[in-house]
Amino acid sequence: SDDMEALAEKIAFECQPVVVMVPDLFRGHPWKEDPENPGFNSRGKNYEQWRATHSDHRVSIDIRAAAATLRERYGVSSIAVFGTCYGGGRALEVAS
């Protein structure tokens, strides 16, 4: 989201030198409730239907790929993760 991108840019600026990456775990289709149809997104899916389109396995692969990119492309030796909502759970999972 735009908010997450702005936060990443702020962290990168405030915490230099640091590499910040915000992988798009939902591949351009984040959950956003349709204000005219509460409980559903603009495609008519409720949260659980939307969530089913983003398998845990695929999201895990994307997270591992992001970490590999940080190590291989940017030479990062340690990684810190954080997330909000769904991302918070995934961050805890990755950190464990």
N, C-alpha and C positions, 0 to 999 in steps of 0.2 A: 504494500500500500504506500501511498505518498507519505503518510505519517511515519511508517517504518523506515522508508528511505531517508527522510529528514533526520530521524534519530541516528541512523547509521552514519550519515554525514557529520552530524554533531560529535558523535563519539570519535570518529576518525580525526576530526579537527582538534578536539580537546585532549585527546590521548596520544598525540603523535610521539614517536613513530609507531603506528599500529596499522595493520591491514584489517579492514572491516568488510565482511561479505554478508549479504542478505539473500540467501537462495530463495527462489520463488517456489516454495513447496507445493503450491496449488496451481502452478503453471498457468498463471494469468486468470484464474477463476476463483478468487477468494470468496468466502461466504460473506454475503451482504444481503441483509433482509430487505425485501421490497416494501417500502413504506405504504404502498397502496394495497398490499396483500400480506399482512403480518403473519410471520411463521414460515414464509416462503421467500425464495430469492426471485430474481427477475425471470428465471427460466422455469418457474413454477415448482421447484423442488424444495421440500422441507430440509432442515439441517441434516437429518440422518440420510436422506437420499443423496444430498450433495456430498456428504462425507464419504459415502460408499464409492464415489467416483475417484477418490484419492486413497488408494490402498496403502496400508501401513508399510507393506513391503516396498512399494515404489518410493514412498517418502523416505524410508530408511536408506535406500540406494542413493537418492538425491542428496541426503545429508552426508553420507560417506563420500560421495563424489565431490561435494563442496570442500570437505576436509582435505581430500587428496589434492585438490586444486590449490588450496592454500599452502600445503606442504611442498608440492612439486613446482608450482609456478612462481610462488612468492617466497619460498624458503622459510616458511613459518615453522617453528619448532614446537610451539605450544599454542593451544587453541582454547579460548573461553567461549562459552555458548550461553545464550539466554533466549527466552521466548515468552510470549504472552498467550493466554488462552490455550489453544491446541499446541502452539509452539512451546509453551512452558513445559507441558508434559513431555514433549519430544526432547527438549533440552535436558531435562532430568534423566531421561532414558539414555541419551548419548553420553552424558557425563558420568553415568554409573559404570 
